[in-house]
């Protein structure tokens, strides 16, 4: 059965053209840091969905460029990379290992399990414990690690009790194969249920200027110090400037792009926010990271809100 999983996931590629497109080393570190459990990572991470092929299926058209993107991200000080076994499927994890293993101190690779693929644009939930155990083992091999630092349930499966899916991750955690557990695409009720079973250190939900339906979940995360990873930082399928005159006006005041302002707004929105913009281009990667240099005023934030 195919469920309505949006294929434009948390690593929505942001194609930005800035007035100053030359990124300097580590210039995104002004975004500060955020905690994922006992781990501390840069607040502007990298999402590795878009380094795969078209439709998030198969190998990338330019494998060498995808490898360069991953290595450049680390060179620029990114210390958190998000991926999933369903990206490719398997391709994103394999590329990360090829580019970066053995991983340097402080670099955290987070992955997810619980979605399967039937083809480009086809996303299906599978939260069965037996599937999650097999999926985790496969991710361990592809990432070339003995333990995954952050493993997130990609989406609750309505056919499987959530406590069973999370319980499988707890078992893997006890076996030393997972360090921290997170959840994705959950509402506040599901987050509370997951926390009854495990210590949840992260939530990855759709959240942006135009879609704040996860506000109740973000409030819980902010209150309790749970990292919040927003996916799809721009409104669906439209030019952000055309969709939001206020966004265009703020971008013009800062000589930035609407996409950069959207990322800067996320960073300003909450100290637990960990945006993970993704791309398959080194140029766009460098442009994305420049968003951390923007400082939105109270007037800017009021206009956007």
C-alpha positions in Angstrom: 0.0 0.0 0.0 1.4 3.4 -1.0 1.0 6.2 1.6 1.1 9.9 1.0 4.8 10.6 1.7 6.0 13.8 0.2 9.0 12.9 -2.0 10.4 16.4 -1.6 11.7 15.6 1.9 13.6 17.3 4.6 16.6 17.9 2.3 14.7 20.1 -0.2 17.4 21.4 -2.6 17.7 25.2 -2.3 18.9 26.8 -5.5 20.2 30.2 -4.4 21.9 32.9 -6.3 23.5 35.5 -4.0 25.2 38.8 -4.6 28.3 37.4 -3.0 28.5 33.7 -4.0 32.0 33.2 -2.8 31.8 31.3 0.5 34.6 31.7 3.0 35.8 28.8 5.2 33.5 28.1 8.1 31.4 31.2 7.7 28.3 29.3 8.7 29.7 28.7 12.2 28.1 32.0 13.3 24.9 29.9 13.5 26.2 28.4 16.8 25.6 24.9 18.0 22.8 22.6 19.1 22.7 19.5 21.3 21.5 16.1 20.0 21.4 14.2 23.3 25.0 14.4 24.6 26.3 15.4 21.1 27.0 19.0 20.1 26.8 19.9 16.4 26.8 23.0 14.2 23.3 24.5 14.0 23.4 24.5 10.2 23.8 20.9 9.0 23.6 19.2 5.6 20.9 17.0 4.2 22.1 14.3 1.9 18.9 13.4 0.0 19.7 15.4 -3.1 23.0 13.8 -3.7 21.1 10.8 -5.2 19.5 10.5 -8.6 16.4 12.1 -10.0 13.4 11.4 -7.9 15.7 10.5 -5.1 16.2 7.2 -6.9 19.5 5.6 -8.0 22.9 7.1 -8.3 23.5 10.8 -9.0 24.1 12.1 -12.5 27.4 13.5 -11.3 28.9 11.2 -8.7 32.1 13.1 -8.4 30.2 16.3 -7.7 28.2 14.6 -4.9 31.4 13.4 -3.3 32.8 17.0 -3.6 29.7 18.4 -2.0 30.0 16.1 1.1 33.7 16.8 1.5 33.2 20.6 1.1 30.5 20.6 3.7 32.8 19.2 6.2 35.6 21.5 5.1 33.3 24.4 5.8 32.6 23.2 9.3 29.4 21.2 9.0 29.4 18.7 11.8 25.9 17.1 11.2 24.9 15.2 8.1 21.4 13.8 7.8 20.5 10.9 5.5 18.1 7.9 5.3 18.3 4.3 4.0 15.4 5.2 1.6 17.5 7.9 -0.3 18.5 6.0 -3.4 17.7 3.7 -1.7 21.0 3.1 0.0 22.8 5.4 -2.4 23.1 8.4 -0.1 24.6 6.4 2.8 27.1 4.7 0.4 28.2 8.1 -1.0 28.7 9.5 2.5 30.9 6.6 3.5 32.9 6.8 0.3 33.5 10.5 0.8 34.0 10.8 4.5 34.8 7.4 6.2 36.5 7.0 8.5 34.7 9.9 10.0 36.6 12.7 11.9 36.0 13.5 15.5 32.9 15.6 16.0 31.2 14.6 12.7 27.8 13.1 13.4 26.0 11.1 10.7 22.3 10.6 11.4 20.2 8.3 9.3 16.6 7.1 9.3 14.7 3.9 8.7 11.0 3.1 8.2 10.3 4.0 4.6 10.7 1.8 1.6 10.8 2.6 -2.0 9.1 1.2 -5.1 10.5 3.6 -7.5 11.1 7.3 -8.1 8.7 9.4 -6.1 7.3 6.3 -4.3 7.5 6.3 -0.5 5.9 3.6 1.7 5.9 3.3 5.4 7.2 0.1 7.1 7.5 0.4 10.8 7.6 -3.3 11.6 10.3 -4.2 14.2 11.7 -6.9 11.9 12.0 -4.4 9.1 13.7 -1.8 11.3 16.2 -4.3 12.6 17.2 -5.3 9.0 17.2 -1.7 7.9 19.5 -0.6 10.7 22.0 -3.5 10.1 22.1 -2.5 6.4 22.7 1.2 7.3 25.6 0.2 9.6 27.3 -1.6 6.7 26.7 1.1 4.2 27.9 3.8 6.5 30.9 1.6 7.6 30.3 2.1 11.3 29.7 -0.1 14.3 27.2 2.4 15.8 24.9 5.0 14.3 25.0 8.2 16.3 21.4 9.2 15.5 18.8 6.8 14.2 15.4 8.2 13.5 12.1 6.5 12.7 11.3 8.0 9.4 7.6 8.0 9.8 5.0 6.2 12.0 3.4 3.3 10.3 -0.4 3.3 10.9 -0.4 -0.5 10.6 2.1 -0.9 13.4 1.8 0.3 17.0 4.2 3.1 17.5 5.5 1.6 20.7 6.5 -1.5 18.8 8.5 0.5 16.2 10.2 2.6 18.8 10.8 -0.5 21.0 12.7 -2.1 18.2 15.0 0.9 18.1 15.4 0.7 21.9 16.5 -2.9 21.5 19.1 -1.9 18.9 20.3 0.9 21.2 20.8 -1.6 24.0 22.8 -3.7 21.6 25.1 -0.8 21.0 24.1 -0.3 17.4 22.3 3.0 17.9 23.5 5.8 20.2 20.5 8.1 20.1 16.9 7.7 18.9 14.9 10.3 17.1 11.5 10.5 15.3 10.3 12.1 12.1 6.9 13.2 10.7 5.2 13.0 14.1 2.5 15.1 15.8 2.6 16.0 19.5 0.6 13.0 20.5 2.9 10.6 18.7 6.0 12.4 20.1 4.6 11.9 23.6 3.9 8.2 22.9 7.5 7.7 21.6 8.9 9.3 24.7 7.1 6.8 26.8 9.2 4.1 25.3 12.6 5.8 24.6 14.6 8.9 25.2 13.9 10.9 22.1 16.6 13.5 21.3 15.4 14.8 17.9 12.3 15.4 15.8 12.4 15.9 12.0 9.2 17.4 10.7 8.1 19.6 7.9 8.3 23.3 9.0 8.8 26.5 7.2 7.5 30.1 7.0 4.4 29.0 5.1 3.7 25.7 6.9 3.9 25.9 10.7 1.6 23.0 11.4 4.3 21.5 13.6 4.3 24.4 16.0 3.0 22.3 18.9 5.8 19.8 18.3 8.4 22.5 18.1 7.1 24.0 21.4 7.6 20.7 23.2 11.1 20.4 21.7 12.1 23.9 22.8 10.7 23.3 26.3 12.5 20.0 26.7 15.8 20.6 24.7 15.0 18.2 21.9 16.7 19.1 18.6 14.2 20.0 15.8 15.2 19.4 12.2 12.9 21.2 9.8 12.5 19.8 6.4 11.2 21.6 3.3 12.3 25.1 4.4 10.4 26.8 1.6 6.7 26.8 0.6 5.8 24.0 -1.8 6.7 24.4 -5.5 6.4 28.2 -5.8 8.9 31.0 -6.0 9.3 32.2 -2.4 9.5 35.8 -3.3 6.3 35.7 -5.4 4.5 33.7 -2.7 5.5 36.1 0.1 6.0 39.8 -0.5 7.3 40.2 3.0 9.9 37.6 2.4 11.0 39.4 -0.8 11.2 42.7 1.0 13.3 41.3 3.9 15.6 39.6 1.4 16.1 42.9 -0.5 17.0 44.8 2.7 19.7 42.2 3.4 20.9 41.8 -0.2 20.1 38.1 0.2 17.8 35.6 -1.5 14.4 34.7 -0.1 15.8 31.2 0.5 18.6 32.5 2.6 16.2 34.6 4.6 14.0 31.5 5.1 16.9 29.6 6.6 17.9 32.6 8.7 14.3 32.8 10.0 14.5 29.2 11.0 17.7 29.7 12.9 16.2 32.7 14.7 13.0 30.9 15.4 14.3 28.6 18.1 17.6 27.6 19.7 16.8 24.0 19.2 16.3 24.4 15.4 18.8 22.5 13.2 18.1 23.2 9.5 19.6 20.7 7.1 19.4 22.3 3.6 20.7 20.0 0.9 22.0 20.2 -2.6 24.0 18.3 -5.2 26.1 21.3 -6.1 29.2 22.7 -4.3 28.2 26.2 -5.4 24.7 25.9 -3.9 26.2 24.4 -0.8 28.4 27.4 -0.2 25.4 29.7 -0.9 23.2 27.8 1.5 25.7 28.1 4.4 25.9 31.9 3.9 22.4 32.1 5.4 24.0 31.8 8.8 25.6 35.2 8.3 22.2 37.0 8.1 21.0 38.7 11.3 17.3 39.3 11.1 16.0 42.3 13.1 12.9 42.3 15.3 11.2 44.2 12.5 12.3 41.6 10.0 10.9 38.8 12.1 7.7 40.7 12.8 7.2 41.2 9.0 7.8 37.5 8.3 5.5 36.4 11.2 
